[in-house]
Structures are given as C-alpha cells and as structure tokens.
Amino acid sequence: KVQGLSGVVGMMYVFNSMFGVGILALPKAFADAGWLASSVILALAMVMSYITVTFLIEVMSSANARILWDRSNDSHQEVNLCFFFVYFTVFKTLYLSAFFSNIPSCTGESNFTSNSYDEIHCWGPISRINAYRIFLAGFVLLIGPFAFFSIQKNKFIQLFATIVSFSVFCIMFIMALHLLAVGRGKGNPALANISALPNIFGACSLVAVSHATLPHIIPPILNKANLGLGIAIVFIVVGAFYALLSLTIMFTFENDKIQEIVLLNFLDCSIVPGVFFIYFLGLYTTFKVSAIFPLNAVALRDNIWAMFSSFQCSRIWAVERLLFPLLAIIPPTVIAVVTENIEVIVGITGSYAATTIQFIIPPLLVHYSRTDTQEKFGPSVCIKHASPFQHKFWIILAIIFAVFTITTVTILYITHQS
C-alpha cells in the first residue's frame, strides 16, 4: 500500500521545492536593481507563479476526473500529452545538471565564488574541477538511490532540509541585524536602477520554481480540503523570507561588496562568530541539493515512465524499477561531469526553461484542459480544485509576463556578452 502524505508534510515538500539555492543570488540582484523596484518585481513574480500553480492543480484535478469517468464508462481514450512529458524530461535533465553545479567542490562552497576564497581553502594538489567531480560521484552514490523509491520515502530528508533552510536564513538574518544594530551597516541602496531590471527579473523568475515537482507532490496528499490555502501560505512565507533577507542584507553591506552568492559575505569570523556556523553556512548548498535532488529525480523518472507507458515493456520490473531510475540519474550526471562551463547550463535552465515551465506551460495546459472538460462534461461542469483565476485574462497575462521576462533576461545576456 502506498503511503500518503499529511497536509503539513505535503506543504513542507512544496516549501523545499521553492525555497532553494535561488535565495543566495537574490540579495545581489536586489542591491543592483534598487530596493523598491526589486520588492515590486519579486511580489509580481510570486503572484504570477502562484496563479500558474493553481492552474496546474486544476489540470491535475480535471485529469483525475477524466480518468475516473473513462474507467467507469469502459472508455480507453487518453489525451496525448507526450509533448509535455518530453519537455518536462528535457527540463529536468538540465535542471538536475544545474543543481549539481551548486554542490560544493574542494572549497566546501558553491562553484560560483571568488578566487581569493578558493586559494585559501583548496585541497592542495587536487585541482578544483577534479575535486568537484570526486564530490559529485560521492553525492550521486549516496543520494542517487532515492530515485529508486517513491517520493514519500524521503520525507525525513525534507524535514531535515526545512530545518537547515530555516536555520541558515536565521543565521544570516540575525547577523545582518546585529551589524545594523551596532552601527556597522554600510548599505545605501537606491530606490530603482533601470539598467539592472533584467537581472532582477531573471533572479525573481527562479524564486518559486516548484511547478515541475508539484504533480508528484500533490497526489499523495491525503487531505486536500485546504490545499489552496496551504499553497498560498507557503508562497507568502517564502516570499516574505526572500524579501526580508534581501532587504536586510542590502542595507547592511555596500552594494559592490555583496557577493553574487551571498553566503560568502558571512564566511568571516568578524561577522559570524564560531567556526561551526561558518562551515554550516558553507555546506548549505550541499544540504539543499541533497533534499531537492530526490524530488527532481523521482519526477524525472516518472516522466520517463509516462513517455513509454504505452509500451508493454515499460511494465517489466527491471525496466520500471531499475532502468528508468538510472535514466533519471545518469544523463544529468554525465552533463555535469563533462561540462566545465556550468554557467551555461544554469543560465539556460534558470532563465529560459524555468520561465517557460512556470508561465507558459501551465496556462496552455489549463486552457486545453478547460476546453476538453467542457466538451466532455458540459459548460456547467464544476472542478473541485479549480483555480480561482478562471477568466482568460489570467492565461494571457501569464504568457505576457513570460515573454517579457525572457526578453529582459536576453537583453541582459546580450549586454554582458558585448
């Protein structure tokens, strides 16, 4: 019997899928774009992401109703969503590769760091890229087995990750407040900086990416009566954490002193007392990736199975339980190992794929789902978990927001290249 999830545990999964390593780059983007402009754009991105999450929940509810109706009427017609499974599979492969880039290498911190920090902490004769590959191999061997189990089996990892995430947030927030209280705050951020808006749009598009794992988190939840309220609370909490930390840090440190990975601002004994806390912060990306990896690996494995579910061989035990999990683990691992320029993978996944999976795919899915449901059951059909955003305006608005975000990020890339 498949074990279900309580509502609280399910929301913890959603929280972990949203509150990821994206928070590490957000304070720098906030500081560059200005506190007022950044706050408005973050709020807009969170609202738009929440709207599209409700779209996905409605699609899942409609699909479940359609399946039950087909079974009760001995109908075997299925909607062909192969395109979306292919898209999710490609996205997840790149997404896991990008997450591997955040695994600490020989320095114990993220790969995107200053050279001076590398020179102090590196492992002597072992080159940085080789140390990263050794660490990656160990990580896959330790965490990879979770891809062979159901998503319910790693709830203790999710609980641990929630505690770690909250602890890291508290350490950085309290230390920044302390610096402000003793008069060591040196930040003087502007209200808005138009030239930096593309960067903040790109950063904010990553802050609530839970869409790819949501179809695997929601179904096991046993009591879905307050599902919409729970999702809304998670969005509010995550958005408040992002804004509170970013605003505090940008008023604490000078703009040009805020690192692109904000953890580096706190890896200093003059700021964070105690070596334990410094190493705890430095290992945050390892803890977080260890929690997010099982969610994404299981989602990728199930997407691969869905792509080939029409073939009889997909139900063979060795194929379903061994081959598909290996196909979920091996390709992103190979990409992460052979690609030294990880920034390319992160850029493609973060700026374009994440925006597409949040703000383009869900509106298209819900539009197709509503059309199909009304044709099948009539225009007066009532979906139990329907999105409160029923007007076509919200679908159009989400797509417009996606186009605008992709355009601004592309402008940023072109500007940096030139």
C-alpha positions in Angstrom: 0.0 0.0 0.0 1.4 3.4 -1.0 1.8 5.6 2.0 0.2 9.0 1.7 1.3 12.4 3.0 -0.3 14.6 5.5 -1.2 18.2 4.5 1.7 19.6 6.6 4.3 17.2 5.2 3.0 18.0 1.7 3.4 21.7 2.2 6.9 21.0 3.6 7.7 19.4 0.2 6.4 22.4 -1.6 8.4 24.7 0.6 11.6 22.8 0.0 11.0 22.8 -3.8 10.5 26.6 -3.7 12.9 27.8 -1.0 16.1 26.6 -2.7 19.5 28.0 -3.6 17.9 30.8 -5.5 17.9 32.9 -2.3 21.7 33.0 -2.4 21.7 35.1 -5.6 18.7 37.3 -4.9 20.3 39.9 -2.5 22.8 40.9 -5.1 20.1 41.3 -7.7 18.1 43.3 -5.1 21.0 45.6 -4.4 21.7 46.3 -8.1 18.1 47.0 -9.1 17.1 49.0 -6.0 15.0 48.1 -3.0 11.7 49.4 -4.2 11.9 48.1 -7.8 13.1 44.7 -6.6 10.4 44.4 -4.0 7.7 45.1 -6.6 9.1 42.7 -9.1 9.5 40.0 -6.5 5.9 40.4 -5.4 4.7 40.3 -9.0 6.8 37.2 -9.8 5.4 35.4 -6.7 1.8 36.3 -7.6 2.2 35.2 -11.2 3.9 31.9 -10.0 1.0 31.3 -7.6 -1.6 31.9 -10.3 0.1 29.3 -12.6 0.4 26.8 -9.7 -3.4 27.0 -9.3 -3.6 26.3 -13.0 -1.6 23.1 -12.6 -3.7 22.0 -9.6 -6.8 22.5 -11.7 -5.3 20.5 -14.5 -4.5 17.6 -12.2 -8.0 17.7 -10.7 -9.6 17.7 -14.2 -7.3 14.9 -15.4 -8.2 12.8 -12.4 -11.9 13.3 -13.0 -11.5 12.4 -16.7 -9.6 9.2 -15.8 -12.3 8.1 -13.3 -15.1 8.8 -15.8 -13.3 6.9 -18.6 -12.9 3.9 -16.3 -16.5 3.9 -15.2 -17.6 4.1 -18.8 -15.1 1.5 -20.1 -13.5 4.2 -22.2 -9.9 3.8 -23.1 -9.3 7.1 -24.8 -6.3 9.0 -23.5 -5.2 12.6 -24.0 -1.9 12.7 -25.7 0.4 14.8 -23.6 3.7 13.3 -24.9 5.0 16.7 -25.8 4.7 17.9 -22.2 6.3 14.7 -20.9 9.2 15.2 -23.3 9.5 18.9 -22.3 9.5 18.0 -18.6 12.1 15.3 -19.1 14.5 17.6 -21.0 14.0 20.3 -18.5 14.6 18.0 -15.5 17.7 16.6 -17.0 19.2 20.1 -17.4 17.7 21.2 -14.1 19.5 18.4 -12.2 22.7 19.2 -14.0 22.4 22.8 -12.9 21.8 21.8 -9.4 24.9 19.6 -9.4 26.8 22.8 -10.2 25.8 24.1 -6.7 27.4 21.1 -4.9 30.5 22.3 -3.1 33.8 21.5 -4.7 37.1 21.4 -3.0 36.4 24.6 -1.1 33.2 23.4 0.6 31.2 26.2 -1.1 29.4 26.8 -4.3 31.3 26.8 -7.6 30.5 30.5 -8.2 32.9 32.1 -5.8 35.8 34.5 -5.6 39.3 33.4 -6.5 40.7 34.5 -3.2 38.4 32.2 -1.3 39.5 29.3 -3.5 43.2 30.0 -2.9 42.8 29.8 0.8 40.7 26.7 1.1 41.6 24.4 -1.9 42.8 20.9 -1.4 46.4 21.3 -2.4 47.4 19.2 -5.4 43.9 18.2 -6.3 42.6 20.6 -8.9 39.2 22.2 -8.3 37.4 20.6 -11.2 38.7 17.1 -10.2 37.7 17.7 -6.6 34.2 18.7 -7.8 33.9 15.5 -9.8 35.0 13.4 -6.9 32.4 15.1 -4.7 29.8 14.7 -7.4 30.5 11.0 -7.6 30.1 10.5 -3.9 27.0 12.6 -3.9 25.3 10.6 -6.6 26.2 7.3 -4.9 24.8 8.5 -1.5 21.7 10.4 -2.7 21.1 8.7 -6.0 19.4 5.6 -4.5 16.4 7.8 -3.6 15.5 7.9 -7.3 14.6 4.2 -7.0 11.9 4.8 -4.4 8.6 6.7 -4.1 8.5 10.4 -3.3 7.0 9.6 0.1 10.2 7.8 1.2 12.3 10.9 1.6 10.0 12.9 3.9 12.7 12.8 6.7 15.2 14.4 4.2 12.6 17.1 3.5 12.1 17.7 7.2 15.9 18.0 7.7 16.2 20.3 4.7 13.4 22.5 6.1 15.2 22.8 9.4 18.5 23.6 7.7 16.9 26.2 5.4 15.3 28.0 8.3 18.5 27.8 10.3 20.6 29.3 7.5 18.0 32.0 7.0 18.0 32.9 10.7 21.8 32.9 11.0 22.2 35.3 8.1 19.3 37.5 9.1 20.3 37.7 12.8 23.9 38.5 11.9 22.8 41.2 9.4 20.5 42.7 12.0 23.4 42.7 14.6 25.6 44.6 12.2 22.9 47.2 11.7 22.3 47.4 15.4 25.9 48.1 16.3 26.3 50.7 13.6 28.3 48.6 11.1 25.7 48.8 8.4 27.1 50.4 5.3 24.4 49.8 2.7 22.8 52.8 1.0 20.6 51.2 -1.8 18.8 53.2 -4.4 15.1 53.1 -5.0 15.4 51.7 -8.5 18.0 51.2 -11.2 16.5 50.7 -14.6 19.7 49.2 -16.1 19.6 46.4 -13.6 16.0 45.4 -14.1 16.7 42.5 -16.5 18.9 40.9 -13.8 16.2 41.1 -11.1 13.6 39.7 -13.5 15.9 36.8 -14.1 16.6 36.2 -10.4 12.9 36.5 -9.4 11.9 34.0 -12.1 13.7 31.4 -10.1 12.4 32.1 -6.6 9.2 29.9 -6.8 10.0 27.1 -9.3 8.0 24.3 -7.8 5.9 23.5 -10.9 7.9 20.6 -12.2 7.7 18.6 -9.0 4.2 19.7 -8.0 2.4 17.0 -10.0 4.3 14.4 -7.9 3.8 16.2 -4.5 0.1 16.9 -4.7 -1.5 13.5 -5.5 -0.1 11.7 -2.4 -1.5 14.3 0.0 -4.4 12.6 1.8 -6.5 15.6 2.8 -6.7 18.1 0.0 -9.6 20.1 1.5 -7.4 23.1 2.4 -4.9 22.6 -0.4 -5.3 26.1 -2.0 -4.9 27.8 1.4 -1.8 25.7 2.2 -0.2 26.6 -1.1 -1.0 30.3 -0.6 0.6 30.2 2.9 3.7 28.6 1.5 4.0 31.3 -1.2 3.5 34.1 1.4 6.1 32.6 3.8 8.7 32.0 1.0 8.2 35.5 -0.5 8.5 37.1 3.0 11.7 35.2 3.6 13.2 36.3 0.3 12.2 39.9 0.7 13.2 40.2 4.4 16.7 38.7 3.9 17.4 40.6 0.7 16.4 43.9 2.1 18.3 43.4 5.3 21.5 42.4 3.5 21.3 45.3 1.0 21.1 47.8 3.9 23.9 46.0 5.8 26.6 45.7 3.1 27.8 48.1 0.5 26.4 47.4 -3.0 29.7 46.5 -4.5 30.6 44.3 -1.5 27.6 42.0 -1.8 28.7 38.7 -3.3 26.7 37.0 -6.1 26.5 34.1 -3.7 25.5 36.0 -0.5 26.8 33.2 1.8 30.3 34.4 1.0 29.5 37.7 2.9 29.0 35.7 6.0 32.0 33.3 5.8 34.0 35.6 8.0 34.7 35.3 11.7 34.3 39.1 12.2 30.7 38.7 11.0 29.7 35.2 12.1 31.2 34.1 15.4 32.1 30.5 15.6 33.7 28.2 13.1 30.7 25.8 13.3 28.3 28.4 12.0 30.7 29.3 9.2 31.0 25.7 8.0 27.3 25.2 8.4 26.6 28.1 6.1 29.2 26.9 3.7 27.6 23.5 3.5 24.1 24.9 2.9 24.1 24.2 -0.8 25.1 20.5 -0.1 22.2 20.1 2.3 19.7 21.8 0.0 20.7 20.0 -3.2 20.5 16.7 -1.2 16.9 17.5 -0.4 15.8 18.8 -3.8 17.6 16.1 -5.8 15.3 13.2 -4.7 12.2 15.2 -5.6 13.5 16.1 -9.1 15.0 12.6 -9.7 11.6 10.9 -8.9 9.8 13.4 -11.1 12.2 12.8 -14.0 11.9 9.0 -13.5 8.1 9.2 -13.6 8.1 11.5 -16.6 10.3 9.0 -18.5 7.9 6.2 -17.5 4.9 8.2 -18.7 6.6 8.7 -22.1 7.0 5.0 -22.6 3.9 3.8 -20.7 2.1 2.7 -23.8 4.8 0.1 -24.5 4.3 -3.3 -22.7 8.0 -3.5 -21.8 7.7 -0.4 -19.6 5.8 -2.6 -17.0 8.6 -5.1 -16.7 10.1 -5.0 -13.2 13.7 -4.5 -14.3 12.7 -1.7 -16.7 10.4 0.1 -14.4 12.4 -0.2 -11.1 15.9 -0.2 -12.5 16.2 1.2 -16.0 14.0 4.3 -15.6 15.7 5.4 -12.3 19.1 5.0 -13.9 18.0 7.0 -16.9 16.9 9.8 -14.5 20.3 9.8 -12.8 22.9 9.1 -15.4 22.3 11.8 -18.1 22.4 14.8 -15.8 25.4 13.4 -14.0 27.3 13.0 -17.3 26.4 16.5 -18.4 27.6 17.9 -15.0 30.9 15.9 -15.3 31.8 16.8 -18.8 30.7 20.4 -18.8 33.3 22.8 -17.2 31.3 25.9 -18.0 28.4 25.2 -15.6 27.2 28.8 -16.0 25.8 27.9 -19.4 23.6 25.1 -18.0 22.5 27.3 -15.1 21.7 30.2 -17.5 19.7 28.1 -19.9 17.8 26.2 -17.1 17.2 29.2 -14.9 16.5 32.0 -17.3 14.6 30.2 -20.1 13.4 26.8 -19.0 12.3 27.9 -15.5 10.3 30.8 -17.0 8.7 28.5 -19.6 7.7 25.8 -17.1 6.2 28.4 -14.8 4.5 30.9 -17.0 3.9 29.3 -20.4 3.2 25.5 -20.0 0.6 25.8 -17.1 -1.5 28.4 -18.9 -1.5 26.3 -22.1 -2.3 23.2 -20.1 -5.2 24.8 -18.2 -6.7 26.3 -21.4 -6.6 22.9 -23.1 -7.9 21.2 -20.0 -10.9 23.6 -19.6 -11.8 23.2 -23.3 -11.6 19.4 -23.2 -13.5 19.2 -19.9 -16.4 21.4 -21.1 -16.7 19.4 -24.3 -16.8 16.2 -22.3 -19.0 17.2 -19.4 -20.7 20.3 -20.5 -20.2 24.1 -19.8 -21.7 23.9 -16.3 -19.1 21.3 -15.0 -17.6 22.1 -11.6 -14.0 21.1 -10.9 -13.3 20.5 -7.2 -9.9 22.2 -7.1 -10.4 24.7 -9.9 -8.2 27.8 -9.9 -9.9 31.0 -8.7 -8.4 32.6 -11.8 -10.9 31.4 -14.3 -11.0 34.3 -16.8 -8.9 34.0 -19.9 -7.3 37.3 -18.9 -5.1 35.5 -16.4 -3.9 33.0 -19.0 -2.9 35.8 -21.4 -1.3 37.8 -18.5 0.9 34.8 -17.6 2.1 34.3 -21.1 2.8 38.1 -21.5 4.8 38.0 -18.2 6.8 35.1 -19.5 7.6 36.8 -22.8 8.6 40.0 -21.0 10.8 38.1 -18.6 12.6 36.1 -21.3 13.1 39.3 -23.3 14.6 41.2 -20.4 16.9 38.3 -19.5 18.0 38.0 -23.1 18.8 41.7 -23.1 21.0 41.1 -20.0 22.9 38.3 -21.7 23.5 40.3 -24.8 24.7 43.3 -22.8 27.1 41.1 -20.8 28.4 39.4 -23.9 29.1 42.8 -25.5 
